[in-house]
Amino acid sequence: MNNRFVEIRFFQPIEKEELRNSVFITGYPGFGLVGLLASKHIVSEIGLKKIGFITTRYMMEVTYYSNKLGIVYPFELYFGKVKDRKILVLLNHTIPHDRERTIYVDTICKWLKNTGISSSILIGGLDPRVKESETETFRWLPFSGFKGEINAPKLVEKYIVGPLALTLLFLNAYEIPGVVILAYAEMYRPDPRASAVAVKVVSQLLGLEIDTKKLLEEASIIEALEEEKERILEAIESESGGAKRGYSIHV
């Protein structure tokens, strides 16, 4: 289902019946890049195939080559069958232009409804200030008649913003049942550890084993670099006696 602003394109013709009853998964590069990192990891770990991409009126003029993903499009569709599960992932490498976010999300959700998607999983990052306990790693919420429970607190009476919120609104409006998984994340840097939390929850929902070792290794590297940066900044601050507080230091 397309319009003159947003179009879903497939590399090879694919029958609607082949995609019917798939579980749809997506996220966006928001807090900690959790939605992107988790979606990308799922695609890689369970070996989904790139079947298409989405073009928009204000599509970014940028790409790169990946050994695993090949030529990367800003918005990509991946599909595959793992055990008895059909899985369809929309990999958003970027966020749609603000002028077309609503039509982007609406077009996708209409297409999902028309295709007969069985359920959906949305992934994002969550501000750690929402935490009520140090043992919390994520929150969740159900929508449109989602059947099931997750052993974690729900996100109640807290705002969700951005394209993830739009996607939730339209999936709910088109009566596609689903769940939102929001892992507590670092707000201003990539957070593979939070992404690993989200992937673990998704794997339980799907009844599949999805290894998160690579995400945890990436998290350890980033955290070590952050610690080293803090040590350097403290050393500079100590030696300067705080005299140069007006200057910004980037390491």
C-alpha positions in Angstrom: 0.0 0.0 0.0 1.7 3.2 -1.2 1.0 6.9 -1.9 2.8 9.6 -3.7 4.9 10.5 -0.7 5.8 7.1 0.8 6.2 3.8 -1.1 7.0 0.3 0.0 9.3 -1.4 -2.6 10.3 -5.0 -2.8 13.5 -6.4 -4.5 11.5 -9.4 -5.7 7.7 -9.9 -5.9 6.3 -11.4 -2.7 2.9 -12.7 -2.2 0.8 -11.2 0.6 0.0 -14.7 1.8 3.7 -15.3 2.5 3.8 -12.4 4.9 0.4 -13.1 6.5 0.4 -13.9 10.3 4.0 -12.5 10.7 5.1 -10.8 13.9 6.1 -7.3 13.1 9.1 -5.7 15.0 10.4 -2.2 14.7 12.1 0.6 16.7 13.8 4.0 16.0 17.2 5.5 16.9 15.9 7.3 20.0 17.3 7.1 23.6 20.5 5.0 23.5 19.7 4.0 19.9 17.9 1.0 21.6 15.2 0.7 18.9 17.7 0.6 16.1 20.4 -1.5 17.8 17.9 -4.1 19.1 16.1 -4.4 15.7 19.4 -4.7 13.8 20.7 -7.3 16.2 17.6 -9.4 15.8 17.9 -9.3 12.0 21.5 -10.4 12.2 21.2 -13.1 14.8 18.2 -14.9 13.4 19.3 -14.5 9.8 16.4 -12.5 8.3 16.6 -11.6 4.6 16.3 -8.1 3.2 13.2 -8.1 1.1 12.6 -4.4 0.4 12.9 -0.8 1.5 10.8 2.3 1.9 11.2 5.5 -0.1 9.9 8.8 1.1 9.6 12.3 -0.4 12.4 13.6 1.8 14.5 10.4 1.8 18.0 11.0 3.1 20.7 11.0 0.4 23.1 8.7 2.3 24.1 5.1 2.4 26.9 2.8 3.4 28.1 -0.8 2.8 27.9 -3.4 5.5 29.3 -6.9 5.3 26.1 -8.3 6.9 23.5 -6.0 5.4 25.1 -5.0 2.0 24.1 -1.6 0.7 22.1 0.0 3.5 18.9 2.0 2.8 17.5 4.4 5.4 14.4 2.3 5.9 14.6 -1.5 5.2 12.3 -4.5 5.5 13.6 -7.9 6.6 11.6 -11.1 6.6 12.1 -14.8 7.5 10.7 -17.9 9.1 12.3 -19.2 12.2 10.9 -22.5 13.5 7.2 -21.8 13.3 7.4 -18.0 13.4 7.2 -15.6 10.5 9.1 -12.5 11.5 9.0 -9.1 9.7 11.3 -6.4 10.8 11.3 -2.7 9.7 14.9 -1.5 10.3 14.8 2.3 10.7 18.5 3.5 10.4 17.2 7.0 10.7 14.1 8.9 11.7 11.8 10.1 9.0 11.8 13.8 8.2 9.4 15.6 10.5 7.3 16.7 7.5 6.4 13.1 6.6 6.6 11.1 9.9 2.8 10.8 10.2 2.3 9.7 6.5 5.3 7.4 6.8 3.9 5.6 9.9 0.3 5.6 8.6 1.3 4.1 5.2 3.3 1.3 6.9 0.5 0.5 9.4 -2.2 0.4 6.7 0.0 -2.0 4.7 0.5 -4.2 7.8 -3.2 -4.3 8.4 -3.9 -5.1 4.7 -1.2 -7.8 4.8 -2.7 -9.5 7.8 0.1 -9.2 10.4 -0.7 -11.2 13.5 0.9 -9.0 16.2 3.6 -6.4 16.7 6.5 -5.6 19.0 7.8 -2.0 19.3 11.2 -1.4 20.9 12.6 1.8 22.4 14.7 3.4 25.1 13.4 4.8 28.4 14.6 7.7 30.6 16.2 6.1 33.7 14.6 8.7 35.9 11.3 6.8 35.6 12.8 3.9 37.6 11.2 3.1 40.9 13.7 0.4 41.8 17.3 -0.3 40.9 16.4 -3.8 39.9 14.2 -2.6 37.0 15.7 -3.0 33.6 12.7 -2.2 31.4 9.0 -1.4 31.3 6.3 -2.4 28.9 2.7 -1.8 27.8 0.1 -3.7 25.8 -2.2 -2.3 23.2 -5.1 -3.3 21.0 -6.0 -6.5 22.9 -2.5 -7.9 23.3 -2.9 -11.3 25.0 -0.2 -12.1 27.5 1.7 -10.8 30.5 5.3 -9.8 31.0 7.0 -10.0 34.4 7.9 -6.4 34.7 6.2 -3.1 35.6 4.0 -1.5 33.0 4.6 2.1 31.8 1.5 3.8 33.2 0.6 7.5 32.8 4.0 8.4 31.4 4.4 10.0 28.0 5.9 8.3 24.9 7.0 10.7 22.2 8.4 10.7 18.7 7.9 8.2 15.8 7.6 5.3 18.3 4.5 7.0 19.8 3.1 7.6 16.3 3.6 3.9 15.4 1.9 2.9 18.6 -1.0 5.2 17.9 -1.6 3.9 14.3 -1.1 0.2 15.1 -3.7 0.6 17.9 -6.0 2.5 15.6 -5.7 -0.3 12.9 -6.4 -2.9 15.7 -3.1 -4.7 15.3 -2.4 -6.1 18.8 1.1 -5.7 20.2 3.4 -4.7 23.0 5.9 -1.9 23.6 9.2 -2.8 25.2 11.1 0.2 26.7 14.6 -0.6 28.2 16.2 1.9 30.5 19.0 3.5 28.5 21.7 6.0 28.5 20.1 9.0 26.9 23.0 10.6 25.1 25.1 7.7 23.8 24.5 4.3 22.2 23.5 1.7 24.8 24.0 -1.8 23.6 23.4 -3.1 27.2 19.9 -1.7 27.2 19.4 -3.1 23.7 20.4 -6.5 25.0 17.7 -6.3 27.6 15.1 -5.5 24.9 16.3 -8.3 22.7 16.0 -10.8 25.6 12.4 -9.8 26.2 11.6 -10.1 22.5 13.2 -13.5 22.4 10.9 -14.6 25.2 7.9 -13.3 23.4 8.8 -15.1 20.2 9.8 -18.3 22.0 13.2 -18.2 20.3 16.8 -18.1 21.6 18.5 -14.9 20.4 22.1 -14.5 21.6 23.0 -11.1 23.0 26.7 -11.7 23.6 27.8 -9.3 20.8 25.7 -6.5 22.2 27.2 -7.0 25.7 30.7 -7.0 24.3 30.0 -3.7 22.5 28.6 -2.4 25.8 31.7 -3.3 27.7 33.9 -1.4 25.1 31.7 1.7 25.2 31.6 1.7 29.0 35.4 1.3 29.3 35.9 4.3 27.0 33.4 6.3 29.0 35.3 5.5 32.2 38.6 6.4 30.6 37.2 9.7 29.4 36.0 10.5 32.9 39.5 9.8 34.3 41.1 12.1 31.8 38.6 14.9 32.5 39.1 14.5 36.2 42.9 14.6 35.8 42.7 17.7 33.6 40.4 19.4 36.1 42.7 18.5 39.0 45.8 19.9 37.2 44.1 23.0 36.1 42.7 23.6 39.5 39.3 24.3 37.9 40.6 27.6 36.5 39.4 26.8 33.0 35.8 25.8 33.8 34.5 28.0 31.0 36.0 25.7 28.3 34.3 22.6 26.9 36.5 19.5 26.7 35.7 16.7 24.2 37.6 13.4 24.3 
